[in-house]
């Protein structure tokens, strides 16, 4: 149960954030009903900031989530001090009193869930970051935003050109993933994660 709670915690946190976003969207829609353009900009910016925060927050727990995901699949035989195996059974490394691969065991029941989380977290997170940061158009916007950031400019001022609004949106939705890296290598976080 604890393993499942840890595995589903990031999904629960992300869901809670987007439920709050939905509630906020309803409030902003009511407040700015007569200013549709302002409302759409405000909500797009907020959605981008939530996405950026969640992606960057997951970066800090990524290794822990990988380890926790693979715990269910990490089975070993128990050996004596002289190196000879006492038994042919494998035991869960994180829970040595649990026999692995036994019909009806909790470990065997969790294996399909663990495999799903391997694809969702271990492979999915780097793939998602790559899909978001590597396209050439995105890299060019990031490079321009990084150059503006170095000059202390960028962000959300009134009367921005459409391109500068795109840069501001890129900063809101992806900024936390690339702000620490040089403009030429905004996707370096992908190498750090891998």
Steps between C-alpha positions, in 0.01 A plus 500: 500500500783739583670423168179577309448822697849618408454403136168681463603808702641700202187424297283609793695823548482582128127425496442722803692785333293474185174481698606824672584640157152406377341671802716805445401501130135508601566791736705697245235425236238649727715799602619588148187394310503829314874478418544166323848580369635585847336188643654270237847650546478473879389137492754400234777653712375326816474163322854543372633583846327197653640273229851640542486468879375141487762394244778667696371362831500148358864553405588506872318175579581320176778279640294409805204409279725288277639316800156448651360377167778247454485374862221258408714349224824480701522141625811313618594164642631493854857372526713379787829667592697253290298607194302181453128551463291346777182496297381531142227745603536868431401758755404863458810710572307778671287254699713185559219306667292506177559220250504613136314352207282275719147447367256728683774702675468876541823551306366310198175698512695828497722407204253619229450827687877544531547436128235765423685748723829414327343630179322792668779632725837352411461521122210745473647796688823532294301437182251776592779746577670412172180547301447838662854640479662350190282628210690767309229767528491455878880511528507828305235653728692377805825647368335838443339485843834415664662798328216725621532356851873578501411863425239506777217515248214279393192404689149637479474865425200651331517560127747226411535392141364152422855358489588645841174361636609158369835543676322595821279192471805282435660640815184434699451144381860376465716762671578298810639221284752712309575816698821360655657400169667693219287619208671253265414197721155561650425127493799411725258402777417199285860377528495562875183293538625216281 
